Amino acid sequence: MALLPEAYRLRSKSDFQRVFSEGKALELDAARIVYAPGSGRVAVVVARSLGSAARRNQIRRRWREAVRSRLDAIPRDLDVVLIVRTSAAHLRGKEIENALEEAFACLR
């Protein structure tokens, strides 16, 4: 499994604060999407309520892999934070990719 390229990762605290304070939110079945003008970077957030650290990391890895496989669908002018919902924690492969397609289509 390849990693999400560094150029596509939203990582710093200041970037997260900017997206959450200046951004807009989109509510979908699988995730809450918060987005703001930026440079096409993505972060995946999984709440503590979804289980142990190992479980949350597993969920995060699945979602990041789906994002990596859909890099062409990420809007290049937005920074995006995907907040995975409890109801979507069980999703796998193609189901996550379909949820991301729906999310990125709404952002275009």
Biopython code that builds the backbone (N, CA, C, O; Angstrom):
import numpy as np
from Bio.PDB.StructureBuilder import StructureBuilder

atoms = [
    (1, "MET", "N", (0.843, -1.171, 0.000)),
    (1, "MET", "CA", (0.000, 0.000, 0.000)),
    (1, "MET", "C", (0.895, 1.244, 0.000)),
    (1, "MET", "O", (1.745, 1.401, 0.876)),
    (2, "ALA", "N", (0.704, 2.098, -0.956)),
    (2, "ALA", "CA", (1.487, 3.325, -1.060)),
    (2, "ALA", "C", (0.889, 4.402, -0.154)),
    (2, "ALA", "O", (-0.289, 4.358, 0.200)),
    (3, "LEU", "N", (1.721, 5.353, 0.204)),
    (3, "LEU", "CA", (1.271, 6.445, 1.055)),
    (3, "LEU", "C", (0.686, 7.574, 0.225)),
    (3, "LEU", "O", (0.978, 7.715, -0.963)),
    (4, "LEU", "N", (-0.138, 8.368, 0.872)),
    (4, "LEU", "CA", (-0.638, 9.590, 0.258)),
    (4, "LEU", "C", (0.553, 10.535, 0.112)),
    (4, "LEU", "O", (1.231, 10.809, 1.103)),
    (5, "PRO", "N", (0.831, 11.041, -1.090)),
    (5, "PRO", "CA", (1.992, 11.915, -1.285)),
    (5, "PRO", "C", (1.961, 13.134, -0.356)),
    (5, "PRO", "O", (0.897, 13.674, -0.054)),
    (6, "GLU", "N", (3.128, 13.546, 0.079)),
    (6, "GLU", "CA", (3.276, 14.661, 1.020)),
    (6, "GLU", "C", (2.545, 15.922, 0.546)),
    (6, "GLU", "O", (1.948, 16.632, 1.355)),
    (7, "ALA", "N", (2.586, 16.198, -0.740)),
    (7, "ALA", "CA", (1.967, 17.408, -1.286)),
    (7, "ALA", "C", (0.451, 17.414, -1.109)),
    (7, "ALA", "O", (-0.170, 18.474, -1.183)),
    (8, "TYR", "N", (-0.151, 16.257, -0.878)),
    (8, "TYR", "CA", (-1.604, 16.156, -0.739)),
    (8, "TYR", "C", (-2.060, 16.034, 0.712)),
    (8, "TYR", "O", (-3.254, 15.875, 0.967)),
    (9, "ARG", "N", (-1.137, 16.106, 1.665)),
    (9, "ARG", "CA", (-1.486, 15.931, 3.075)),
    (9, "ARG", "C", (-1.672, 17.270, 3.771)),
    (9, "ARG", "O", (-0.814, 18.149, 3.691)),
    (10, "LEU", "N", (-2.785, 17.412, 4.445)),
    (10, "LEU", "CA", (-3.046, 18.570, 5.296)),
    (10, "LEU", "C", (-2.601, 18.155, 6.694)),
    (10, "LEU", "O", (-3.176, 17.227, 7.264)),
    (11, "ARG", "N", (-1.586, 18.821, 7.265)),
    (11, "ARG", "CA", (-1.000, 18.314, 8.503)),
    (11, "ARG", "C", (-0.895, 19.317, 9.640)),
    (11, "ARG", "O", (-1.118, 18.946, 10.793)),
    (12, "SER", "N", (-0.571, 20.552, 9.366)),
    (12, "SER", "CA", (-0.245, 21.469, 10.459)),
    (12, "SER", "C", (-1.492, 21.957, 11.201)),
    (12, "SER", "O", (-2.583, 22.056, 10.641)),
    (13, "LYS", "N", (-1.285, 22.251, 12.466)),
    (13, "LYS", "CA", (-2.371, 22.730, 13.319)),
    (13, "LYS", "C", (-2.974, 24.017, 12.752)),
    (13, "LYS", "O", (-4.193, 24.193, 12.770)),
    (14, "SER", "N", (-2.131, 24.905, 12.255)),
    (14, "SER", "CA", (-2.627, 26.177, 11.718)),
    (14, "SER", "C", (-3.488, 25.959, 10.474)),
    (14, "SER", "O", (-4.461, 26.682, 10.260)),
    (15, "ASP", "N", (-3.136, 24.973, 9.656)),
    (15, "ASP", "CA", (-3.954, 24.672, 8.478)),
    (15, "ASP", "C", (-5.317, 24.120, 8.887)),
    (15, "ASP", "O", (-6.339, 24.496, 8.315)),
    (16, "PHE", "N", (-5.329, 23.227, 9.879)),
    (16, "PHE", "CA", (-6.602, 22.699, 10.373)),
    (16, "PHE", "C", (-7.463, 23.826, 10.938)),
    (16, "PHE", "O", (-8.658, 23.896, 10.651)),
    (17, "GLN", "N", (-6.866, 24.701, 11.734)),
    (17, "GLN", "CA", (-7.608, 25.820, 12.312)),
    (17, "GLN", "C", (-8.182, 26.713, 11.222)),
    (17, "GLN", "O", (-9.323, 27.166, 11.322)),
    (18, "ARG", "N", (-7.396, 26.966, 10.185)),
    (18, "ARG", "CA", (-7.866, 27.805, 9.084)),
    (18, "ARG", "C", (-9.048, 27.157, 8.373)),
    (18, "ARG", "O", (-10.040, 27.827, 8.084)),
    (19, "VAL", "N", (-8.951, 25.867, 8.089)),
    (19, "VAL", "CA", (-10.043, 25.176, 7.393)),
    (19, "VAL", "C", (-11.303, 25.190, 8.247)),
    (19, "VAL", "O", (-12.391, 25.458, 7.737)),
    (20, "PHE", "N", (-11.170, 24.902, 9.546)),
    (20, "PHE", "CA", (-12.351, 24.858, 10.403)),
    (20, "PHE", "C", (-12.947, 26.240, 10.653)),
    (20, "PHE", "O", (-14.164, 26.357, 10.797)),
    (21, "SER", "N", (-12.126, 27.288, 10.708)),
    (21, "SER", "CA", (-12.665, 28.620, 10.980)),
    (21, "SER", "C", (-13.188, 29.314, 9.725)),
    (21, "SER", "O", (-14.214, 29.993, 9.782)),
    (22, "GLU", "N", (-12.504, 29.157, 8.599)),
    (22, "GLU", "CA", (-12.894, 29.853, 7.372)),
    (22, "GLU", "C", (-13.718, 28.988, 6.431)),
    (22, "GLU", "O", (-14.333, 29.493, 5.492)),
    (23, "GLY", "N", (-13.730, 27.693, 6.682)),
    (23, "GLY", "CA", (-14.328, 26.766, 5.728)),
    (23, "GLY", "C", (-15.829, 26.606, 5.843)),
    (23, "GLY", "O", (-16.475, 27.137, 6.746)),
    (24, "LYS", "N", (-16.354, 25.858, 4.900)),
    (24, "LYS", "CA", (-17.767, 25.501, 4.867)),
    (24, "LYS", "C", (-17.869, 23.999, 5.081)),
    (24, "LYS", "O", (-16.920, 23.256, 4.830)),
    (25, "ALA", "N", (-19.035, 23.562, 5.548)),
    (25, "ALA", "CA", (-19.218, 22.138, 5.833)),
    (25, "ALA", "C", (-20.274, 21.541, 4.919)),
    (25, "ALA", "O", (-21.230, 22.204, 4.517)),
    (26, "LEU", "N", (-20.074, 20.290, 4.610)),
    (26, "LEU", "CA", (-20.995, 19.526, 3.777)),
    (26, "LEU", "C", (-21.281, 18.227, 4.518)),
    (26, "LEU", "O", (-20.355, 17.496, 4.868)),
    (27, "GLU", "N", (-22.556, 17.934, 4.761)),
    (27, "GLU", "CA", (-22.940, 16.744, 5.517)),
    (27, "GLU", "C", (-23.349, 15.635, 4.555)),
    (27, "GLU", "O", (-24.283, 15.799, 3.770)),
    (28, "LEU", "N", (-22.646, 14.509, 4.620)),
    (28, "LEU", "CA", (-22.973, 13.340, 3.812)),
    (28, "LEU", "C", (-23.215, 12.153, 4.733)),
    (28, "LEU", "O", (-22.951, 12.236, 5.932)),
    (29, "ASP", "N", (-23.712, 11.055, 4.188)),
    (29, "ASP", "CA", (-23.978, 9.872, 5.005)),
    (29, "ASP", "C", (-22.710, 9.320, 5.643)),
    (29, "ASP", "O", (-22.717, 8.957, 6.820)),
    (30, "ALA", "N", (-21.640, 9.255, 4.892)),
    (30, "ALA", "CA", (-20.417, 8.606, 5.361)),
    (30, "ALA", "C", (-19.482, 9.538, 6.128)),
    (30, "ALA", "O", (-18.716, 9.082, 6.978)),
    (31, "ALA", "N", (-19.538, 10.830, 5.838)),
    (31, "ALA", "CA", (-18.574, 11.746, 6.450)),
    (31, "ALA", "C", (-19.104, 13.172, 6.441)),
    (31, "ALA", "O", (-20.004, 13.524, 5.677)),
    (32, "ARG", "N", (-18.523, 13.968, 7.304)),
    (32, "ARG", "CA", (-18.741, 15.409, 7.272)),
    (32, "ARG", "C", (-17.515, 15.979, 6.577)),
    (32, "ARG", "O", (-16.385, 15.663, 6.948)),
    (33, "ILE", "N", (-17.731, 16.811, 5.578)),
    (33, "ILE", "CA", (-16.642, 17.381, 4.794)),
    (33, "ILE", "C", (-16.540, 18.863, 5.140)),
    (33, "ILE", "O", (-17.509, 19.607, 4.990)),
    (34, "VAL", "N", (-15.374, 19.287, 5.600)),
    (34, "VAL", "CA", (-15.123, 20.705, 5.849)),
    (34, "VAL", "C", (-14.065, 21.122, 4.841)),
    (34, "VAL", "O", (-13.019, 20.483, 4.730)),
    (35, "TYR", "N", (-14.336, 22.193, 4.108)),
    (35, "TYR", "CA", (-13.415, 22.607, 3.051)),
    (35, "TYR", "C", (-13.250, 24.116, 3.040)),
    (35, "TYR", "O", (-14.152, 24.862, 3.422)),
    (36, "ALA", "N", (-12.083, 24.546, 2.594)),
    (36, "ALA", "CA", (-11.752, 25.962, 2.494)),
    (36, "ALA", "C", (-10.786, 26.131, 1.328)),
    (36, "ALA", "O", (-10.122, 25.173, 0.934)),
    (37, "PRO", "N", (-10.701, 27.333, 0.773)),
    (37, "PRO", "CA", (-9.739, 27.561, -0.306)),
    (37, "PRO", "C", (-8.332, 27.174, 0.145)),
    (37, "PRO", "O", (-7.918, 27.467, 1.267)),
    (38, "GLY", "N", (-7.621, 26.522, -0.741)),
    (38, "GLY", "CA", (-6.274, 26.063, -0.392)),
    (38, "GLY", "C", (-5.561, 25.513, -1.605)),
    (38, "GLY", "O", (-5.711, 26.021, -2.716)),
    (39, "SER", "N", (-4.782, 24.464, -1.381)),
    (39, "SER", "CA", (-3.956, 23.939, -2.465)),
    (39, "SER", "C", (-4.177, 22.454, -2.731)),
    (39, "SER", "O", (-3.244, 21.756, -3.128)),
    (40, "GLY", "N", (-5.384, 21.966, -2.522)),
    (40, "GLY", "CA", (-5.705, 20.586, -2.876)),
    (40, "GLY", "C", (-5.181, 19.542, -1.917)),
    (40, "GLY", "O", (-4.791, 18.454, -2.339)),
    (41, "ARG", "N", (-5.164, 19.858, -0.623)),
    (41, "ARG", "CA", (-4.688, 18.895, 0.367)),
    (41, "ARG", "C", (-5.874, 18.291, 1.122)),
    (41, "ARG", "O", (-6.952, 18.881, 1.189)),
    (42, "VAL", "N", (-5.649, 17.096, 1.691)),
    (42, "VAL", "CA", (-6.717, 16.352, 2.357)),
    (42, "VAL", "C", (-6.227, 15.819, 3.697)),
    (42, "VAL", "O", (-5.064, 15.445, 3.843)),
    (43, "ALA", "N", (-7.141, 15.791, 4.681)),
    (43, "ALA", "CA", (-6.881, 15.136, 5.967)),
    (43, "ALA", "C", (-8.084, 14.270, 6.301)),
    (43, "ALA", "O", (-9.219, 14.608, 5.962)),
    (44, "VAL", "N", (-7.829, 13.153, 6.966)),
    (44, "VAL", "CA", (-8.893, 12.259, 7.413)),
    (44, "VAL", "C", (-8.891, 12.281, 8.936)),
    (44, "VAL", "O", (-7.863, 12.032, 9.566)),
    (45, "VAL", "N", (-10.056, 12.582, 9.530)),
    (45, "VAL", "CA", (-10.193, 12.663, 10.978)),
    (45, "VAL", "C", (-11.166, 11.584, 11.427)),
    (45, "VAL", "O", (-12.244, 11.423, 10.854)),
    (46, "VAL", "N", (-10.770, 10.844, 12.467)),
    (46, "VAL", "CA", (-11.611, 9.787, 13.019)),
    (46, "VAL", "C", (-11.774, 10.066, 14.512)),
    (46, "VAL", "O", (-10.782, 10.189, 15.231)),
    (47, "ALA", "N", (-13.015, 10.166, 14.979)),
    (47, "ALA", "CA", (-13.299, 10.502, 16.373)),
    (47, "ALA", "C", (-12.924, 9.371, 17.322)),
    (47, "ALA", "O", (-12.934, 8.199, 16.945)),
    (48, "ARG", "N", (-12.598, 9.730, 18.536)),
    (48, "ARG", "CA", (-12.258, 8.737, 19.559)),
    (48, "ARG", "C", (-13.413, 7.797, 19.856)),
    (48, "ARG", "O", (-13.206, 6.673, 20.312)),
    (49, "SER", "N", (-14.612, 8.251, 19.602)),
    (49, "SER", "CA", (-15.784, 7.422, 19.889)),
    (49, "SER", "C", (-15.862, 6.191, 18.985)),
    (49, "SER", "O", (-16.686, 5.308, 19.222)),
    (50, "LEU", "N", (-15.024, 6.120, 17.961)),
    (50, "LEU", "CA", (-15.056, 4.986, 17.038)),
    (50, "LEU", "C", (-14.253, 3.786, 17.520)),
    (50, "LEU", "O", (-14.202, 2.766, 16.834)),
    (51, "GLY", "N", (-13.631, 3.890, 18.675)),
    (51, "GLY", "CA", (-12.949, 2.720, 19.211)),
    (51, "GLY", "C", (-11.536, 3.001, 19.666)),
    (51, "GLY", "O", (-11.140, 4.148, 19.875)),
    (52, "SER", "N", (-10.791, 1.929, 19.814)),
    (52, "SER", "CA", (-9.412, 2.022, 20.290)),
    (52, "SER", "C", (-8.533, 2.722, 19.249)),
    (52, "SER", "O", (-8.942, 2.927, 18.106)),
    (53, "ALA", "N", (-7.339, 3.077, 19.663)),
    (53, "ALA", "CA", (-6.407, 3.735, 18.747)),
    (53, "ALA", "C", (-6.117, 2.849, 17.542)),
    (53, "ALA", "O", (-6.026, 3.334, 16.415)),
    (54, "ALA", "N", (-5.972, 1.558, 17.782)),
    (54, "ALA", "CA", (-5.700, 0.637, 16.672)),
    (54, "ALA", "C", (-6.854, 0.626, 15.683)),
    (54, "ALA", "O", (-6.630, 0.627, 14.473)),
    (55, "ARG", "N", (-8.073, 0.616, 16.178)),
    (55, "ARG", "CA", (-9.265, 0.621, 15.309)),
    (55, "ARG", "C", (-9.353, 1.934, 14.527)),
    (55, "ARG", "O", (-9.622, 1.926, 13.326)),
    (56, "ARG", "N", (-9.124, 3.060, 15.211)),
    (56, "ARG", "CA", (-9.178, 4.361, 14.528)),
    (56, "ARG", "C", (-8.105, 4.458, 13.450)),
    (56, "ARG", "O", (-8.364, 4.977, 12.365)),
    (57, "ASN", "N", (-6.911, 3.966, 13.736)),
    (57, "ASN", "CA", (-5.836, 3.983, 12.738)),
    (57, "ASN", "C", (-6.182, 3.121, 11.538)),
    (57, "ASN", "O", (-5.878, 3.485, 10.402)),
    (58, "GLN", "N", (-6.812, 1.991, 11.779)),
    (58, "GLN", "CA", (-7.236, 1.110, 10.687)),
    (58, "GLN", "C", (-8.241, 1.832, 9.785)),
    (58, "GLN", "O", (-8.131, 1.786, 8.560)),
    (59, "ILE", "N", (-9.214, 2.494, 10.398)),
    (59, "ILE", "CA", (-10.218, 3.246, 9.636)),
    (59, "ILE", "C", (-9.539, 4.363, 8.856)),
    (59, "ILE", "O", (-9.820, 4.550, 7.672)),
    (60, "ARG", "N", (-8.654, 5.103, 9.504)),
    (60, "ARG", "CA", (-7.944, 6.216, 8.857)),
    (60, "ARG", "C", (-7.119, 5.728, 7.665)),
    (60, "ARG", "O", (-7.103, 6.370, 6.615)),
    (61, "ARG", "N", (-6.434, 4.595, 7.827)),
    (61, "ARG", "CA", (-5.630, 4.047, 6.728)),
    (61, "ARG", "C", (-6.498, 3.670, 5.536)),
    (61, "ARG", "O", (-6.122, 3.924, 4.392)),
    (62, "ARG", "N", (-7.649, 3.072, 5.790)),
    (62, "ARG", "CA", (-8.559, 2.709, 4.693)),
    (62, "ARG", "C", (-9.014, 3.946, 3.930)),
    (62, "ARG", "O", (-9.008, 3.959, 2.699)),
    (63, "TRP", "N", (-9.408, 4.984, 4.659)),
    (63, "TRP", "CA", (-9.890, 6.201, 4.011)),
    (63, "TRP", "C", (-8.767, 6.916, 3.270)),
    (63, "TRP", "O", (-8.982, 7.424, 2.169)),
    (64, "ARG", "N", (-7.568, 6.961, 3.859)),
    (64, "ARG", "CA", (-6.439, 7.595, 3.171)),
    (64, "ARG", "C", (-6.075, 6.857, 1.892)),
    (64, "ARG", "O", (-5.744, 7.484, 0.886)),
    (65, "GLU", "N", (-6.133, 5.541, 1.923)),
    (65, "GLU", "CA", (-5.843, 4.749, 0.721)),
    (65, "GLU", "C", (-6.869, 5.054, -0.362)),
    (65, "GLU", "O", (-6.511, 5.172, -1.534)),
    (66, "ALA", "N", (-8.137, 5.182, 0.013)),
    (66, "ALA", "CA", (-9.171, 5.519, -0.967)),
    (66, "ALA", "C", (-8.930, 6.915, -1.540)),
    (66, "ALA", "O", (-9.131, 7.135, -2.735)),
    (67, "VAL", "N", (-8.504, 7.857, -0.700)),
    (67, "VAL", "CA", (-8.176, 9.206, -1.182)),
    (67, "VAL", "C", (-7.006, 9.124, -2.156)),
    (67, "VAL", "O", (-7.037, 9.751, -3.215)),
    (68, "ARG", "N", (-5.973, 8.354, -1.806)),
    (68, "ARG", "CA", (-4.799, 8.226, -2.672)),
    (68, "ARG", "C", (-5.171, 7.672, -4.044)),
    (68, "ARG", "O", (-4.622, 8.094, -5.061)),
    (69, "SER", "N", (-6.103, 6.730, -4.065)),
    (69, "SER", "CA", (-6.498, 6.140, -5.349)),
    (69, "SER", "C", (-7.385, 7.076, -6.165)),
    (69, "SER", "O", (-7.628, 6.826, -7.346)),
    (70, "ARG", "N", (-7.863, 8.138, -5.551)),
    (70, "ARG", "CA", (-8.727, 9.108, -6.232)),
    (70, "ARG", "C", (-8.119, 10.510, -6.246)),
    (70, "ARG", "O", (-8.855, 11.496, -6.198)),
    (71, "LEU", "N", (-6.817, 10.617, -6.309)),
    (71, "LEU", "CA", (-6.154, 11.925, -6.273)),
    (71, "LEU", "C", (-6.634, 12.852, -7.380)),
    (71, "LEU", "O", (-6.691, 14.067, -7.193)),
    (72, "ASP", "N", (-6.977, 12.288, -8.528)),
    (72, "ASP", "CA", (-7.437, 13.115, -9.644)),
    (72, "ASP", "C", (-8.783, 13.773, -9.364)),
    (72, "ASP", "O", (-9.132, 14.751, -10.026)),
    (73, "ALA", "N", (-9.548, 13.260, -8.399)),
    (73, "ALA", "CA", (-10.878, 13.799, -8.105)),
    (73, "ALA", "C", (-10.847, 14.925, -7.069)),
    (73, "ALA", "O", (-11.845, 15.619, -6.879)),
    (74, "ILE", "N", (-9.708, 15.106, -6.400)),
    (74, "ILE", "CA", (-9.616, 16.135, -5.362)),
    (74, "ILE", "C", (-9.589, 17.509, -6.015)),
    (74, "ILE", "O", (-8.755, 17.760, -6.886)),
    (75, "PRO", "N", (-10.491, 18.407, -5.610)),
    (75, "PRO", "CA", (-10.455, 19.771, -6.157)),
    (75, "PRO", "C", (-9.124, 20.441, -5.808)),
    (75, "PRO", "O", (-8.758, 20.513, -4.634)),
    (76, "ARG", "N", (-8.406, 20.926, -6.804)),
    (76, "ARG", "CA", (-7.065, 21.484, -6.612)),
    (76, "ARG", "C", (-7.062, 22.834, -5.898)),
    (76, "ARG", "O", (-6.012, 23.290, -5.446)),
    (77, "ASP", "N", (-8.219, 23.474, -5.793)),
    (77, "ASP", "CA", (-8.268, 24.792, -5.170)),
    (77, "ASP", "C", (-8.837, 24.757, -3.751)),
    (77, "ASP", "O", (-9.126, 25.806, -3.176)),
    (78, "LEU", "N", (-9.000, 23.551, -3.180)),
    (78, "LEU", "CA", (-9.580, 23.419, -1.844)),
    (78, "LEU", "C", (-8.716, 22.543, -0.942)),
    (78, "LEU", "O", (-8.114, 21.566, -1.387)),
    (79, "ASP", "N", (-8.669, 22.916, 0.337)),
    (79, "ASP", "CA", (-8.147, 22.025, 1.367)),
    (79, "ASP", "C", (-9.364, 21.371, 2.006)),
    (79, "ASP", "O", (-10.338, 22.048, 2.335)),
    (80, "VAL", "N", (-9.309, 20.051, 2.181)),
    (80, "VAL", "CA", (-10.481, 19.282, 2.607)),
    (80, "VAL", "C", (-10.150, 18.469, 3.854)),
    (80, "VAL", "O", (-9.106, 17.821, 3.928)),
    (81, "VAL", "N", (-11.065, 18.513, 4.842)),
    (81, "VAL", "CA", (-10.966, 17.648, 6.018)),
    (81, "VAL", "C", (-12.171, 16.717, 5.979)),
    (81, "VAL", "O", (-13.315, 17.170, 5.984)),
    (82, "LEU", "N", (-11.903, 15.408, 5.941)),
    (82, "LEU", "CA", (-12.953, 14.389, 5.949)),
    (82, "LEU", "C", (-13.095, 13.874, 7.374)),
    (82, "LEU", "O", (-12.156, 13.291, 7.917)),
    (83, "ILE", "N", (-14.254, 14.083, 7.981)),
    (83, "ILE", "CA", (-14.504, 13.597, 9.336)),
    (83, "ILE", "C", (-15.407, 12.379, 9.205)),
    (83, "ILE", "O", (-16.595, 12.504, 8.908)),
    (84, "VAL", "N", (-14.838, 11.206, 9.428)),
    (84, "VAL", "CA", (-15.551, 9.946, 9.214)),
    (84, "VAL", "C", (-16.629, 9.777, 10.276)),
    (84, "VAL", "O", (-16.370, 9.934, 11.470)),
    (85, "ARG", "N", (-17.834, 9.456, 9.831)),
    (85, "ARG", "CA", (-18.955, 9.238, 10.746)),
    (85, "ARG", "C", (-18.904, 7.829, 11.337)),
    (85, "ARG", "O", (-18.322, 6.914, 10.754)),
    (86, "THR", "N", (-19.515, 7.678, 12.488)),
    (86, "THR", "CA", (-19.587, 6.373, 13.145)),
    (86, "THR", "C", (-20.249, 5.349, 12.241)),
    (86, "THR", "O", (-19.836, 4.190, 12.198)),
    (87, "SER", "N", (-21.273, 5.774, 11.522)),
    (87, "SER", "CA", (-22.006, 4.855, 10.645)),
    (87, "SER", "C", (-21.163, 4.375, 9.462)),
    (87, "SER", "O", (-21.514, 3.388, 8.818)),
    (88, "ALA", "N", (-20.062, 5.057, 9.172)),
    (88, "ALA", "CA", (-19.223, 4.689, 8.029)),
    (88, "ALA", "C", (-17.950, 3.961, 8.440)),
    (88, "ALA", "O", (-17.109, 3.661, 7.593)),
    (89, "ALA", "N", (-17.803, 3.677, 9.713)),
    (89, "ALA", "CA", (-16.580, 3.042, 10.201)),
    (89, "ALA", "C", (-16.404, 1.631, 9.657)),
    (89, "ALA", "O", (-15.277, 1.144, 9.559)),
    (90, "HIS", "N", (-17.488, 0.975, 9.306)),
    (90, "HIS", "CA", (-17.425, -0.409, 8.823)),
    (90, "HIS", "C", (-17.184, -0.510, 7.320)),
    (90, "HIS", "O", (-16.957, -1.608, 6.812)),
    (91, "LEU", "N", (-17.227, 0.607, 6.599)),
    (91, "LEU", "CA", (-17.081, 0.577, 5.145)),
    (91, "LEU", "C", (-15.702, 0.068, 4.734)),
    (91, "LEU", "O", (-14.720, 0.243, 5.455)),
    (92, "ARG", "N", (-15.650, -0.557, 3.573)),
    (92, "ARG", "CA", (-14.396, -1.105, 3.035)),
    (92, "ARG", "C", (-14.204, -0.621, 1.601)),
    (92, "ARG", "O", (-15.137, -0.106, 0.985)),
    (93, "GLY", "N", (-13.015, -0.783, 1.079)),
    (93, "GLY", "CA", (-12.611, -0.515, -0.297)),
    (93, "GLY", "C", (-13.530, 0.296, -1.182)),
    (93, "GLY", "O", (-13.551, 1.525, -1.114)),
    (94, "LYS", "N", (-14.291, -0.398, -2.013)),
    (94, "LYS", "CA", (-15.133, 0.262, -3.022)),
    (94, "LYS", "C", (-16.208, 1.131, -2.382)),
    (94, "LYS", "O", (-16.572, 2.166, -2.939)),
    (95, "GLU", "N", (-16.724, 0.728, -1.220)),
    (95, "GLU", "CA", (-17.746, 1.539, -0.550)),
    (95, "GLU", "C", (-17.167, 2.895, -0.139)),
    (95, "GLU", "O", (-17.832, 3.923, -0.272)),
    (96, "ILE", "N", (-15.936, 2.895, 0.358)),
    (96, "ILE", "CA", (-15.282, 4.151, 0.732)),
    (96, "ILE", "C", (-15.006, 4.984, -0.513)),
    (96, "ILE", "O", (-15.218, 6.197, -0.508)),
    (97, "GLU", "N", (-14.537, 4.343, -1.578)),
    (97, "GLU", "CA", (-14.276, 5.070, -2.824)),
    (97, "GLU", "C", (-15.552, 5.699, -3.365)),
    (97, "GLU", "O", (-15.520, 6.828, -3.856)),
    (98, "ASN", "N", (-16.671, 4.992, -3.285)),
    (98, "ASN", "CA", (-17.951, 5.552, -3.730)),
    (98, "ASN", "C", (-18.354, 6.746, -2.871)),
    (98, "ASN", "O", (-18.850, 7.744, -3.395)),
    (99, "ALA", "N", (-18.148, 6.654, -1.564)),
    (99, "ALA", "CA", (-18.458, 7.772, -0.671)),
    (99, "ALA", "C", (-17.591, 8.983, -1.007)),
    (99, "ALA", "O", (-18.071, 10.116, -0.985)),
    (100, "LEU", "N", (-16.312, 8.746, -1.319)),
    (100, "LEU", "CA", (-15.420, 9.845, -1.690)),
    (100, "LEU", "C", (-15.814, 10.467, -3.022)),
    (100, "LEU", "O", (-15.766, 11.687, -3.180)),
    (101, "GLU", "N", (-16.202, 9.634, -3.975)),
    (101, "GLU", "CA", (-16.664, 10.163, -5.268)),
    (101, "GLU", "C", (-17.851, 11.096, -5.057)),
    (101, "GLU", "O", (-17.919, 12.173, -5.651)),
    (102, "GLU", "N", (-18.783, 10.675, -4.209)),
    (102, "GLU", "CA", (-19.956, 11.506, -3.900)),
    (102, "GLU", "C", (-19.512, 12.823, -3.261)),
    (102, "GLU", "O", (-20.006, 13.890, -3.623)),
    (103, "ALA", "N", (-18.585, 12.743, -2.317)),
    (103, "ALA", "CA", (-18.112, 13.936, -1.620)),
    (103, "ALA", "C", (-17.406, 14.896, -2.571)),
    (103, "ALA", "O", (-17.711, 16.088, -2.593)),
    (104, "PHE", "N", (-16.462, 14.377, -3.357)),
    (104, "PHE", "CA", (-15.703, 15.247, -4.252)),
    (104, "PHE", "C", (-16.576, 15.803, -5.375)),
    (104, "PHE", "O", (-16.323, 16.905, -5.861)),
    (105, "ALA", "N", (-17.597, 15.058, -5.791)),
    (105, "ALA", "CA", (-18.526, 15.562, -6.810)),
    (105, "ALA", "C", (-19.308, 16.757, -6.267)),
    (105, "ALA", "O", (-19.576, 17.710, -6.998)),
    (106, "CYS", "N", (-19.672, 16.707, -4.998)),
    (106, "CYS", "CA", (-20.405, 17.822, -4.384)),
    (106, "CYS", "C", (-19.533, 19.067, -4.250)),
    (106, "CYS", "O", (-20.052, 20.182, -4.206)),
    (107, "LEU", "N", (-18.229, 18.890, -4.186)),
    (107, "LEU", "CA", (-17.320, 20.026, -4.017)),
    (107, "LEU", "C", (-16.984, 20.723, -5.329)),
    (107, "LEU", "O", (-16.497, 21.853, -5.323)),
    (108, "ARG", "N", (-17.236, 20.067, -6.438)),
    (108, "ARG", "CA", (-16.906, 20.674, -7.736)),
    (108, "ARG", "C", (-17.911, 21.709, -8.145)),
    (108, "ARG", "O", (-17.778, 22.312, -9.210)),
]
sb = StructureBuilder()
sb.init_structure("model")
sb.init_model(0)
sb.init_chain("A")
sb.init_seg("    ")
for serial, (resi, resn, name, xyz) in enumerate(atoms, 1):
    if name == "N":
        sb.init_residue(resn, " ", resi, " ")
    sb.init_atom(name, np.array(xyz, "f"), 0.0, 1.0, " ", f" {name:<3s}", serial, name[0])
structure = sb.get_structure()
